[in-house]
C-alpha cells in the first residue's frame, strides 16, 4: 500500500485527535490565564497568607514536570479515593502548570505599571480593588501579552505529554497507529503537519496581537 493511501486511511483518527488537542488546549489555556491573573494579583498586592500560598504554588508548579503532575493526579489520587477521568486529569494538570507560568508573565507586566499612577490612584481614594481594576490590570495585561503568547504556544505543545495517561490526542493517535501498523514515517509526518496547522497560524496571530498591543501602548 502506498504512503499516501496509508495517510488517507489514518486521517479520520487524526481528525479526532486534532479536535481533542484543540479542545483540551483551549480549556487549559483559558483556565491557566484565569489562575495566572489571580495568583499574580495576590503576589503583586502582597495579600496576607494568600500571597505566600501563591508563591508556594508557583514554585511547586514550575519546578515539577507536567509528566509527574499527571502521574500524581491519575495514579496517586485514586489511592486516597479521589478519581478523575483521563481528560479531566489532563486539563487540571495543564491549568496547574500553565497557571504558574502565566502568573510569572502577568507579574512582570503588572510590575511594569508606573508607580506614579498607583500613587495618584491612592491619592484620589481608590481602594486596592479599584487600583487593580482600573490601573494595574488594564496596563499590566497589555505589557504581559508577549509572555502570555509564548506560554500559549508552550501549553499547546505540552498536550503531547497527555499520551502517558492514554488521552487520544494527536501524539497518542500517532503512537497507537505506529504500534498497530509499523508505518512510522507516514504517521509522524501527519503528526508534524497536525501540530503545524495549529501552531503556525496561531503564532502569526499572536505576533500580530503583540504588535497591535505594543502600538496601542507606546505608539510605535
mmCIF file of the C-alpha atoms, coordinates in Angstrom:
data_MODEL
# 
_entry.id   MODEL 
# 
loop_
_atom_site.group_PDB 
_atom_site.id 
_atom_site.type_symbol 
_atom_site.label_atom_id 
_atom_site.label_alt_id 
_atom_site.label_comp_id 
_atom_site.label_asym_id 
_atom_site.label_entity_id 
_atom_site.label_seq_id 
_atom_site.pdbx_PDB_ins_code 
_atom_site.Cartn_x 
_atom_site.Cartn_y 
_atom_site.Cartn_z 
_atom_site.occupancy 
_atom_site.B_iso_or_equiv 
_atom_site.pdbx_formal_charge 
_atom_site.auth_seq_id 
_atom_site.auth_comp_id 
_atom_site.auth_asym_id 
_atom_site.auth_atom_id 
_atom_site.pdbx_PDB_model_num 
ATOM 1   C CA . UNK A 1 1   ? 0.000   0.000  0.000  1.00 0.00 ? 1   UNK A CA 1 
ATOM 2   C CA . UNK A 1 2   ? 1.347   3.448  -0.913 1.00 0.00 ? 2   UNK A CA 1 
ATOM 3   C CA . UNK A 1 3   ? 2.295   6.017  1.682  1.00 0.00 ? 3   UNK A CA 1 
ATOM 4   C CA . UNK A 1 4   ? -0.471  8.345  0.505  1.00 0.00 ? 4   UNK A CA 1 
ATOM 5   C CA . UNK A 1 5   ? -3.078  5.592  0.936  1.00 0.00 ? 5   UNK A CA 1 
ATOM 6   C CA . UNK A 1 6   ? -1.760  4.921  4.456  1.00 0.00 ? 6   UNK A CA 1 
ATOM 7   C CA . UNK A 1 7   ? -2.049  8.612  5.296  1.00 0.00 ? 7   UNK A CA 1 
ATOM 8   C CA . UNK A 1 8   ? -5.567  8.839  3.863  1.00 0.00 ? 8   UNK A CA 1 
ATOM 9   C CA . UNK A 1 9   ? -6.749  5.908  5.954  1.00 0.00 ? 9   UNK A CA 1 
ATOM 10  C CA . UNK A 1 10  ? -5.384  7.492  9.128  1.00 0.00 ? 10  UNK A CA 1 
ATOM 11  C CA . UNK A 1 11  ? -6.948  10.933 8.628  1.00 0.00 ? 11  UNK A CA 1 
ATOM 12  C CA . UNK A 1 12  ? -10.249 10.209 10.446 1.00 0.00 ? 12  UNK A CA 1 
ATOM 13  C CA . UNK A 1 13  ? -8.378  9.092  13.569 1.00 0.00 ? 13  UNK A CA 1 
ATOM 14  C CA . UNK A 1 14  ? -6.004  12.036 13.380 1.00 0.00 ? 14  UNK A CA 1 
ATOM 15  C CA . UNK A 1 15  ? -9.018  14.317 12.888 1.00 0.00 ? 15  UNK A CA 1 
ATOM 16  C CA . UNK A 1 16  ? -10.469 13.173 16.208 1.00 0.00 ? 16  UNK A CA 1 
ATOM 17  C CA . UNK A 1 17  ? -7.082  13.602 17.890 1.00 0.00 ? 17  UNK A CA 1 
ATOM 18  C CA . UNK A 1 18  ? -6.763  17.068 16.342 1.00 0.00 ? 18  UNK A CA 1 
ATOM 19  C CA . UNK A 1 19  ? -10.152 18.140 17.699 1.00 0.00 ? 19  UNK A CA 1 
ATOM 20  C CA . UNK A 1 20  ? -9.371  16.773 21.152 1.00 0.00 ? 20  UNK A CA 1 
ATOM 21  C CA . UNK A 1 21  ? -5.987  18.521 21.214 1.00 0.00 ? 21  UNK A CA 1 
ATOM 22  C CA . UNK A 1 22  ? -7.657  21.826 20.336 1.00 0.00 ? 22  UNK A CA 1 
ATOM 23  C CA . UNK A 1 23  ? -10.385 21.362 22.945 1.00 0.00 ? 23  UNK A CA 1 
ATOM 24  C CA . UNK A 1 24  ? -8.044  20.385 25.787 1.00 0.00 ? 24  UNK A CA 1 
ATOM 25  C CA . UNK A 1 25  ? -5.648  23.189 24.853 1.00 0.00 ? 25  UNK A CA 1 
ATOM 26  C CA . UNK A 1 26  ? -8.451  25.765 24.788 1.00 0.00 ? 26  UNK A CA 1 
ATOM 27  C CA . UNK A 1 27  ? -9.819  24.799 28.218 1.00 0.00 ? 27  UNK A CA 1 
ATOM 28  C CA . UNK A 1 28  ? -6.324  24.518 29.697 1.00 0.00 ? 28  UNK A CA 1 
ATOM 29  C CA . UNK A 1 29  ? -5.192  27.888 28.347 1.00 0.00 ? 29  UNK A CA 1 
ATOM 30  C CA . UNK A 1 30  ? -8.333  29.743 29.490 1.00 0.00 ? 30  UNK A CA 1 
ATOM 31  C CA . UNK A 1 31  ? -8.021  28.158 32.932 1.00 0.00 ? 31  UNK A CA 1 
ATOM 32  C CA . UNK A 1 32  ? -4.296  28.989 33.065 1.00 0.00 ? 32  UNK A CA 1 
ATOM 33  C CA . UNK A 1 33  ? -4.940  32.641 32.231 1.00 0.00 ? 33  UNK A CA 1 
ATOM 34  C CA . UNK A 1 34  ? -7.593  32.930 34.950 1.00 0.00 ? 34  UNK A CA 1 
ATOM 35  C CA . UNK A 1 35  ? -5.388  31.235 37.550 1.00 0.00 ? 35  UNK A CA 1 
ATOM 36  C CA . UNK A 1 36  ? -2.374  33.278 36.436 1.00 0.00 ? 36  UNK A CA 1 
ATOM 37  C CA . UNK A 1 37  ? -4.207  36.590 36.816 1.00 0.00 ? 37  UNK A CA 1 
ATOM 38  C CA . UNK A 1 38  ? -5.498  35.712 40.291 1.00 0.00 ? 38  UNK A CA 1 
ATOM 39  C CA . UNK A 1 39  ? -2.121  34.452 41.509 1.00 0.00 ? 39  UNK A CA 1 
ATOM 40  C CA . UNK A 1 40  ? -0.212  37.420 40.102 1.00 0.00 ? 40  UNK A CA 1 
ATOM 41  C CA . UNK A 1 41  ? -2.589  39.942 41.679 1.00 0.00 ? 41  UNK A CA 1 
ATOM 42  C CA . UNK A 1 42  ? -2.262  38.176 45.043 1.00 0.00 ? 42  UNK A CA 1 
ATOM 43  C CA . UNK A 1 43  ? 1.508   38.420 44.731 1.00 0.00 ? 43  UNK A CA 1 
ATOM 44  C CA . UNK A 1 44  ? 1.510   41.976 43.391 1.00 0.00 ? 44  UNK A CA 1 
ATOM 45  C CA . UNK A 1 45  ? -0.605  43.365 46.232 1.00 0.00 ? 45  UNK A CA 1 
ATOM 46  C CA . UNK A 1 46  ? 1.024   41.020 48.773 1.00 0.00 ? 46  UNK A CA 1 
ATOM 47  C CA . UNK A 1 47  ? -2.285  39.824 50.222 1.00 0.00 ? 47  UNK A CA 1 
ATOM 48  C CA . UNK A 1 48  ? -1.525  38.302 53.655 1.00 0.00 ? 48  UNK A CA 1 
ATOM 49  C CA . UNK A 1 49  ? -1.276  34.495 53.734 1.00 0.00 ? 49  UNK A CA 1 
ATOM 50  C CA . UNK A 1 50  ? -2.643  34.162 50.198 1.00 0.00 ? 50  UNK A CA 1 
ATOM 51  C CA . UNK A 1 51  ? 0.490   35.842 48.859 1.00 0.00 ? 51  UNK A CA 1 
ATOM 52  C CA . UNK A 1 52  ? 2.685   33.192 50.485 1.00 0.00 ? 52  UNK A CA 1 
ATOM 53  C CA . UNK A 1 53  ? 0.429   30.351 49.298 1.00 0.00 ? 53  UNK A CA 1 
ATOM 54  C CA . UNK A 1 54  ? 0.508   31.730 45.757 1.00 0.00 ? 54  UNK A CA 1 
ATOM 55  C CA . UNK A 1 55  ? 4.319   31.856 45.842 1.00 0.00 ? 55  UNK A CA 1 
ATOM 56  C CA . UNK A 1 56  ? 4.499   28.243 47.043 1.00 0.00 ? 56  UNK A CA 1 
ATOM 57  C CA . UNK A 1 57  ? 2.141   27.170 44.264 1.00 0.00 ? 57  UNK A CA 1 
ATOM 58  C CA . UNK A 1 58  ? 4.265   28.904 41.610 1.00 0.00 ? 58  UNK A CA 1 
ATOM 59  C CA . UNK A 1 59  ? 7.468   27.314 42.884 1.00 0.00 ? 59  UNK A CA 1 
ATOM 60  C CA . UNK A 1 60  ? 5.987   23.815 43.107 1.00 0.00 ? 60  UNK A CA 1 
ATOM 61  C CA . UNK A 1 61  ? 4.290   24.038 39.706 1.00 0.00 ? 61  UNK A CA 1 
ATOM 62  C CA . UNK A 1 62  ? 7.229   25.489 37.792 1.00 0.00 ? 62  UNK A CA 1 
ATOM 63  C CA . UNK A 1 63  ? 9.740   23.086 39.318 1.00 0.00 ? 63  UNK A CA 1 
ATOM 64  C CA . UNK A 1 64  ? 7.912   19.829 38.682 1.00 0.00 ? 64  UNK A CA 1 
ATOM 65  C CA . UNK A 1 65  ? 7.411   18.345 35.198 1.00 0.00 ? 65  UNK A CA 1 
ATOM 66  C CA . UNK A 1 66  ? 3.899   18.039 33.787 1.00 0.00 ? 66  UNK A CA 1 
ATOM 67  C CA . UNK A 1 67  ? 4.582   14.317 33.381 1.00 0.00 ? 67  UNK A CA 1 
ATOM 68  C CA . UNK A 1 68  ? 4.976   13.897 37.154 1.00 0.00 ? 68  UNK A CA 1 
ATOM 69  C CA . UNK A 1 69  ? 1.939   16.072 37.845 1.00 0.00 ? 69  UNK A CA 1 
ATOM 70  C CA . UNK A 1 70  ? -0.198  13.907 35.545 1.00 0.00 ? 70  UNK A CA 1 
ATOM 71  C CA . UNK A 1 71  ? 1.057   10.690 37.133 1.00 0.00 ? 71  UNK A CA 1 
ATOM 72  C CA . UNK A 1 72  ? 0.218   12.124 40.555 1.00 0.00 ? 72  UNK A CA 1 
ATOM 73  C CA . UNK A 1 73  ? -3.313  13.105 39.500 1.00 0.00 ? 73  UNK A CA 1 
ATOM 74  C CA . UNK A 1 74  ? -4.076  9.932  37.569 1.00 0.00 ? 74  UNK A CA 1 
ATOM 75  C CA . UNK A 1 75  ? -2.420  7.251  39.691 1.00 0.00 ? 75  UNK A CA 1 
ATOM 76  C CA . UNK A 1 76  ? -1.963  8.642  43.223 1.00 0.00 ? 76  UNK A CA 1 
ATOM 77  C CA . UNK A 1 77  ? -5.295  10.341 43.883 1.00 0.00 ? 77  UNK A CA 1 
ATOM 78  C CA . UNK A 1 78  ? -7.335  7.134  43.323 1.00 0.00 ? 78  UNK A CA 1 
ATOM 79  C CA . UNK A 1 79  ? -5.372  5.550  46.182 1.00 0.00 ? 79  UNK A CA 1 
ATOM 80  C CA . UNK A 1 80  ? -6.963  8.074  48.573 1.00 0.00 ? 80  UNK A CA 1 
ATOM 81  C CA . UNK A 1 81  ? -10.383 7.712  46.982 1.00 0.00 ? 81  UNK A CA 1 
ATOM 82  C CA . UNK A 1 82  ? -10.275 10.638 44.529 1.00 0.00 ? 82  UNK A CA 1 
ATOM 83  C CA . UNK A 1 83  ? -10.566 9.556  40.922 1.00 0.00 ? 83  UNK A CA 1 
ATOM 84  C CA . UNK A 1 84  ? -10.556 11.773 37.843 1.00 0.00 ? 84  UNK A CA 1 
ATOM 85  C CA . UNK A 1 85  ? -11.081 10.794 34.227 1.00 0.00 ? 85  UNK A CA 1 
ATOM 86  C CA . UNK A 1 86  ? -8.053  10.989 31.952 1.00 0.00 ? 86  UNK A CA 1 
ATOM 87  C CA . UNK A 1 87  ? -9.202  14.123 30.139 1.00 0.00 ? 87  UNK A CA 1 
ATOM 88  C CA . UNK A 1 88  ? -10.044 15.915 33.390 1.00 0.00 ? 88  UNK A CA 1 
ATOM 89  C CA . UNK A 1 89  ? -6.606  14.981 34.743 1.00 0.00 ? 89  UNK A CA 1 
ATOM 90  C CA . UNK A 1 90  ? -5.051  16.437 31.602 1.00 0.00 ? 90  UNK A CA 1 
ATOM 91  C CA . UNK A 1 91  ? -6.972  19.694 31.937 1.00 0.00 ? 91  UNK A CA 1 
ATOM 92  C CA . UNK A 1 92  ? -6.186  20.037 35.653 1.00 0.00 ? 92  UNK A CA 1 
ATOM 93  C CA . UNK A 1 93  ? -2.520  19.302 35.021 1.00 0.00 ? 93  UNK A CA 1 
ATOM 94  C CA . UNK A 1 94  ? -2.314  21.809 32.173 1.00 0.00 ? 94  UNK A CA 1 
ATOM 95  C CA . UNK A 1 95  ? -4.000  24.509 34.257 1.00 0.00 ? 95  UNK A CA 1 
ATOM 96  C CA . UNK A 1 96  ? -1.808  23.724 37.275 1.00 0.00 ? 96  UNK A CA 1 
ATOM 97  C CA . UNK A 1 97  ? 1.346   24.054 35.183 1.00 0.00 ? 97  UNK A CA 1 
ATOM 98  C CA . UNK A 1 98  ? 0.158   26.865 32.927 1.00 0.00 ? 98  UNK A CA 1 
ATOM 99  C CA . UNK A 1 99  ? -1.248  28.968 35.756 1.00 0.00 ? 99  UNK A CA 1 
ATOM 100 C CA . UNK A 1 100 ? 2.191   29.390 37.306 1.00 0.00 ? 100 UNK A CA 1 
ATOM 101 C CA . UNK A 1 101 ? 3.816   30.361 34.002 1.00 0.00 ? 101 UNK A CA 1 
ATOM 102 C CA . UNK A 1 102 ? 1.016   32.799 33.245 1.00 0.00 ? 102 UNK A CA 1 
ATOM 103 C CA . UNK A 1 103 ? 1.321   34.222 36.755 1.00 0.00 ? 103 UNK A CA 1 
ATOM 104 C CA . UNK A 1 104 ? 5.004   34.976 36.237 1.00 0.00 ? 104 UNK A CA 1 
ATOM 105 C CA . UNK A 1 105 ? 4.233   36.685 32.932 1.00 0.00 ? 105 UNK A CA 1 
ATOM 106 C CA . UNK A 1 106 ? 1.416   38.770 34.399 1.00 0.00 ? 106 UNK A CA 1 
ATOM 107 C CA . UNK A 1 107 ? 3.513   39.699 37.441 1.00 0.00 ? 107 UNK A CA 1 
ATOM 108 C CA . UNK A 1 108 ? 6.187   41.080 35.124 1.00 0.00 ? 108 UNK A CA 1 
ATOM 109 C CA . UNK A 1 109 ? 3.533   43.096 33.298 1.00 0.00 ? 109 UNK A CA 1 
ATOM 110 C CA . UNK A 1 110 ? 1.950   44.388 36.500 1.00 0.00 ? 110 UNK A CA 1 
ATOM 111 C CA . UNK A 1 111 ? 5.356   45.402 37.840 1.00 0.00 ? 111 UNK A CA 1 
ATOM 112 C CA . UNK A 1 112 ? 5.809   47.471 34.675 1.00 0.00 ? 112 UNK A CA 1 
ATOM 113 C CA . UNK A 1 113 ? 2.926   49.759 35.614 1.00 0.00 ? 113 UNK A CA 1 
ATOM 114 C CA . UNK A 1 114 ? 4.191   53.171 36.670 1.00 0.00 ? 114 UNK A CA 1 
ATOM 115 C CA . UNK A 1 115 ? 4.372   53.630 40.438 1.00 0.00 ? 115 UNK A CA 1 
ATOM 116 C CA . UNK A 1 116 ? 3.358   57.237 39.899 1.00 0.00 ? 116 UNK A CA 1 
ATOM 117 C CA . UNK A 1 117 ? -0.017  56.109 38.582 1.00 0.00 ? 117 UNK A CA 1 
ATOM 118 C CA . UNK A 1 118 ? -0.532  53.908 41.611 1.00 0.00 ? 118 UNK A CA 1 
ATOM 119 C CA . UNK A 1 119 ? 0.289   56.786 43.934 1.00 0.00 ? 119 UNK A CA 1 
ATOM 120 C CA . UNK A 1 120 ? -2.105  59.019 42.020 1.00 0.00 ? 120 UNK A CA 1 
ATOM 121 C CA . UNK A 1 121 ? -4.828  56.401 42.353 1.00 0.00 ? 121 UNK A CA 1 
ATOM 122 C CA . UNK A 1 122 ? -4.264  56.147 46.088 1.00 0.00 ? 122 UNK A CA 1 
ATOM 123 C CA . UNK A 1 123 ? -4.292  59.924 46.383 1.00 0.00 ? 123 UNK A CA 1 
ATOM 124 C CA . UNK A 1 124 ? -7.802  60.145 44.929 1.00 0.00 ? 124 UNK A CA 1 
ATOM 125 C CA . UNK A 1 125 ? -9.034  57.447 47.279 1.00 0.00 ? 125 UNK A CA 1 
ATOM 126 C CA . UNK A 1 126 ? -9.081  54.327 45.113 1.00 0.00 ? 126 UNK A CA 1 
ATOM 127 C CA . UNK A 1 127 ? -9.269  51.061 47.037 1.00 0.00 ? 127 UNK A CA 1 
ATOM 128 C CA . UNK A 1 128 ? -6.921  48.166 46.361 1.00 0.00 ? 128 UNK A CA 1 
ATOM 129 C CA . UNK A 1 129 ? -9.603  46.508 44.233 1.00 0.00 ? 129 UNK A CA 1 
ATOM 130 C CA . UNK A 1 130 ? -10.158 49.709 42.252 1.00 0.00 ? 130 UNK A CA 1 
ATOM 131 C CA . UNK A 1 131 ? -6.429  50.130 41.713 1.00 0.00 ? 131 UNK A CA 1 
ATOM 132 C CA . UNK A 1 132 ? -6.269  46.588 40.357 1.00 0.00 ? 132 UNK A CA 1 
ATOM 133 C CA . UNK A 1 133 ? -9.337  47.047 38.157 1.00 0.00 ? 133 UNK A CA 1 
ATOM 134 C CA . UNK A 1 134 ? -8.706  50.482 36.679 1.00 0.00 ? 134 UNK A CA 1 
ATOM 135 C CA . UNK A 1 135 ? -4.921  50.914 36.717 1.00 0.00 ? 135 UNK A CA 1 
ATOM 136 C CA . UNK A 1 136 ? -2.872  47.774 37.314 1.00 0.00 ? 136 UNK A CA 1 
ATOM 137 C CA . UNK A 1 137 ? -4.811  45.178 35.339 1.00 0.00 ? 137 UNK A CA 1 
ATOM 138 C CA . UNK A 1 138 ? -5.509  47.068 32.063 1.00 0.00 ? 138 UNK A CA 1 
ATOM 139 C CA . UNK A 1 139 ? -1.942  48.300 31.635 1.00 0.00 ? 139 UNK A CA 1 
ATOM 140 C CA . UNK A 1 140 ? -0.248  45.233 33.105 1.00 0.00 ? 140 UNK A CA 1 
ATOM 141 C CA . UNK A 1 141 ? -2.248  42.893 30.900 1.00 0.00 ? 141 UNK A CA 1 
ATOM 142 C CA . UNK A 1 142 ? -1.110  44.746 27.788 1.00 0.00 ? 142 UNK A CA 1 
ATOM 143 C CA . UNK A 1 143 ? 2.504   44.536 28.913 1.00 0.00 ? 143 UNK A CA 1 
ATOM 144 C CA . UNK A 1 144 ? 2.056   40.807 29.583 1.00 0.00 ? 144 UNK A CA 1 
ATOM 145 C CA . UNK A 1 145 ? 0.837   39.888 26.090 1.00 0.00 ? 145 UNK A CA 1 
ATOM 146 C CA . UNK A 1 146 ? 4.264   38.734 24.752 1.00 0.00 ? 146 UNK A CA 1 
ATOM 147 C CA . UNK A 1 147 ? 4.797   36.424 27.750 1.00 0.00 ? 147 UNK A CA 1 
ATOM 148 C CA . UNK A 1 148 ? 1.224   35.180 27.557 1.00 0.00 ? 148 UNK A CA 1 
ATOM 149 C CA . UNK A 1 149 ? 1.590   34.438 23.833 1.00 0.00 ? 149 UNK A CA 1 
ATOM 150 C CA . UNK A 1 150 ? 4.759   32.410 24.449 1.00 0.00 ? 150 UNK A CA 1 
ATOM 151 C CA . UNK A 1 151 ? 3.008   30.463 27.216 1.00 0.00 ? 151 UNK A CA 1 
ATOM 152 C CA . UNK A 1 152 ? 0.033   29.691 24.970 1.00 0.00 ? 152 UNK A CA 1 
ATOM 153 C CA . UNK A 1 153 ? 2.337   28.054 22.405 1.00 0.00 ? 153 UNK A CA 1 
ATOM 154 C CA . UNK A 1 154 ? 4.187   26.245 25.194 1.00 0.00 ? 154 UNK A CA 1 
ATOM 155 C CA . UNK A 1 155 ? 0.987   24.812 26.684 1.00 0.00 ? 155 UNK A CA 1 
ATOM 156 C CA . UNK A 1 156 ? -0.314  23.550 23.355 1.00 0.00 ? 156 UNK A CA 1 
ATOM 157 C CA . UNK A 1 157 ? 2.929   21.658 22.801 1.00 0.00 ? 157 UNK A CA 1 
ATOM 158 C CA . UNK A 1 158 ? 2.723   20.262 26.341 1.00 0.00 ? 158 UNK A CA 1 
ATOM 159 C CA . UNK A 1 159 ? -0.520  18.447 25.441 1.00 0.00 ? 159 UNK A CA 1 
ATOM 160 C CA . UNK A 1 160 ? 1.668   15.859 23.706 1.00 0.00 ? 160 UNK A CA 1 
ATOM 161 C CA . UNK A 1 161 ? 2.534   14.560 27.192 1.00 0.00 ? 161 UNK A CA 1 
ATOM 162 C CA . UNK A 1 162 ? -1.110  13.563 27.689 1.00 0.00 ? 162 UNK A CA 1 
ATOM 163 C CA . UNK A 1 163 ? -0.275  10.361 25.855 1.00 0.00 ? 163 UNK A CA 1 
ATOM 164 C CA . UNK A 1 164 ? 1.122   8.935  29.131 1.00 0.00 ? 164 UNK A CA 1 
ATOM 165 C CA . UNK A 1 165 ? -2.413  8.739  30.559 1.00 0.00 ? 165 UNK A CA 1 
ATOM 166 C CA . UNK A 1 166 ? -3.894  7.432  27.294 1.00 0.00 ? 166 UNK A CA 1 
ATOM 167 C CA . UNK A 1 167 ? -5.718  10.573 26.174 1.00 0.00 ? 167 UNK A CA 1 
ATOM 168 C CA . UNK A 1 168 ? -6.234  10.083 22.409 1.00 0.00 ? 168 UNK A CA 1 
ATOM 169 C CA . UNK A 1 169 ? -4.842  13.454 21.308 1.00 0.00 ? 169 UNK A CA 1 
ATOM 170 C CA . UNK A 1 170 ? -2.560  13.882 18.291 1.00 0.00 ? 170 UNK A CA 1 
ATOM 171 C CA . UNK A 1 171 ? 0.599   12.310 19.705 1.00 0.00 ? 171 UNK A CA 1 
ATOM 172 C CA . UNK A 1 172 ? -1.191  9.357  21.262 1.00 0.00 ? 172 UNK A CA 1 
ATOM 173 C CA . UNK A 1 173 ? -3.042  8.759  18.000 1.00 0.00 ? 173 UNK A CA 1 
ATOM 174 C CA . UNK A 1 174 ? 0.234   8.663  16.083 1.00 0.00 ? 174 UNK A CA 1 
ATOM 175 C CA . UNK A 1 175 ? 1.838   6.281  18.578 1.00 0.00 ? 175 UNK A CA 1 
ATOM 176 C CA . UNK A 1 176 ? -1.173  3.956  18.517 1.00 0.00 ? 176 UNK A CA 1 
ATOM 177 C CA . UNK A 1 177 ? -1.136  3.798  14.724 1.00 0.00 ? 177 UNK A CA 1 
ATOM 178 C CA . UNK A 1 178 ? 2.608   3.192  14.636 1.00 0.00 ? 178 UNK A CA 1 
ATOM 179 C CA . UNK A 1 179 ? 2.178   0.376  17.151 1.00 0.00 ? 179 UNK A CA 1 
ATOM 180 C CA . UNK A 1 180 ? -0.543  -1.256 15.051 1.00 0.00 ? 180 UNK A CA 1 
ATOM 181 C CA . UNK A 1 181 ? 0.785   -0.804 11.512 1.00 0.00 ? 181 UNK A CA 1 
ATOM 182 C CA . UNK A 1 182 ? 4.524   -0.033 11.861 1.00 0.00 ? 182 UNK A CA 1 
ATOM 183 C CA . UNK A 1 183 ? 4.416   2.882  9.410  1.00 0.00 ? 183 UNK A CA 1 
ATOM 184 C CA . UNK A 1 184 ? 6.381   5.441  11.427 1.00 0.00 ? 184 UNK A CA 1 
ATOM 185 C CA . UNK A 1 185 ? 7.300   7.830  8.614  1.00 0.00 ? 185 UNK A CA 1 
ATOM 186 C CA . UNK A 1 186 ? 3.746   8.360  7.405  1.00 0.00 ? 186 UNK A CA 1 
ATOM 187 C CA . UNK A 1 187 ? 2.156   8.771  10.823 1.00 0.00 ? 187 UNK A CA 1 
ATOM 188 C CA . UNK A 1 188 ? 4.899   11.025 12.184 1.00 0.00 ? 188 UNK A CA 1 
ATOM 189 C CA . UNK A 1 189 ? 4.554   13.187 9.085  1.00 0.00 ? 189 UNK A CA 1 
ATOM 190 C CA . UNK A 1 190 ? 0.822   13.601 9.743  1.00 0.00 ? 190 UNK A CA 1 
ATOM 191 C CA . UNK A 1 191 ? 1.592   14.347 13.405 1.00 0.00 ? 191 UNK A CA 1 
ATOM 192 C CA . UNK A 1 192 ? 4.019   17.111 12.474 1.00 0.00 ? 192 UNK A CA 1 
ATOM 193 C CA . UNK A 1 193 ? 1.562   18.572 9.970  1.00 0.00 ? 193 UNK A CA 1 
ATOM 194 C CA . UNK A 1 194 ? -1.215  18.462 12.580 1.00 0.00 ? 194 UNK A CA 1 
ATOM 195 C CA . UNK A 1 195 ? 0.776   20.492 15.095 1.00 0.00 ? 195 UNK A CA 1 
ATOM 196 C CA . UNK A 1 196 ? 1.949   22.849 12.347 1.00 0.00 ? 196 UNK A CA 1 
ATOM 197 C CA . UNK A 1 197 ? -1.668  23.528 11.349 1.00 0.00 ? 197 UNK A CA 1 
ATOM 198 C CA . UNK A 1 198 ? -2.384  24.565 14.941 1.00 0.00 ? 198 UNK A CA 1 
ATOM 199 C CA . UNK A 1 199 ? 0.802   26.364 15.885 1.00 0.00 ? 199 UNK A CA 1 
ATOM 200 C CA . UNK A 1 200 ? 1.907   28.273 12.783 1.00 0.00 ? 200 UNK A CA 1 
ATOM 201 C CA . UNK A 1 201 ? -1.331  30.269 12.250 1.00 0.00 ? 201 UNK A CA 1 
ATOM 202 C CA . UNK A 1 202 ? -1.626  30.795 15.996 1.00 0.00 ? 202 UNK A CA 1 
ATOM 203 C CA . UNK A 1 203 ? 1.955   32.091 16.179 1.00 0.00 ? 203 UNK A CA 1 
ATOM 204 C CA . UNK A 1 204 ? 1.230   34.557 13.367 1.00 0.00 ? 204 UNK A CA 1 
ATOM 205 C CA . UNK A 1 205 ? -1.969  35.762 15.056 1.00 0.00 ? 205 UNK A CA 1 
ATOM 206 C CA . UNK A 1 206 ? -0.233  36.190 18.425 1.00 0.00 ? 206 UNK A CA 1 
ATOM 207 C CA . UNK A 1 207 ? 2.650   38.070 16.801 1.00 0.00 ? 207 UNK A CA 1 
ATOM 208 C CA . UNK A 1 208 ? 0.184   40.469 15.168 1.00 0.00 ? 208 UNK A CA 1 
ATOM 209 C CA . UNK A 1 209 ? -1.591  40.865 18.507 1.00 0.00 ? 209 UNK A CA 1 
ATOM 210 C CA . UNK A 1 210 ? 1.702   41.698 20.224 1.00 0.00 ? 210 UNK A CA 1 
ATOM 211 C CA . UNK A 1 211 ? 2.456   44.366 17.611 1.00 0.00 ? 211 UNK A CA 1 
ATOM 212 C CA . UNK A 1 212 ? -1.032  45.818 17.916 1.00 0.00 ? 212 UNK A CA 1 
ATOM 213 C CA . UNK A 1 213 ? -0.821  45.990 21.703 1.00 0.00 ? 213 UNK A CA 1 
ATOM 214 C CA . UNK A 1 214 ? 2.674   47.496 21.538 1.00 0.00 ? 214 UNK A CA 1 
ATOM 215 C CA . UNK A 1 215 ? 1.469   50.140 19.084 1.00 0.00 ? 215 UNK A CA 1 
ATOM 216 C CA . UNK A 1 216 ? -1.568  50.913 21.223 1.00 0.00 ? 216 UNK A CA 1 
ATOM 217 C CA . UNK A 1 217 ? 0.549   51.204 24.363 1.00 0.00 ? 217 UNK A CA 1 
ATOM 218 C CA . UNK A 1 218 ? 3.587   53.014 23.049 1.00 0.00 ? 218 UNK A CA 1 
ATOM 219 C CA . UNK A 1 219 ? 2.589   54.381 19.658 1.00 0.00 ? 219 UNK A CA 1 
ATOM 220 C CA . UNK A 1 220 ? 5.264   52.618 17.604 1.00 0.00 ? 220 UNK A CA 1 
# 
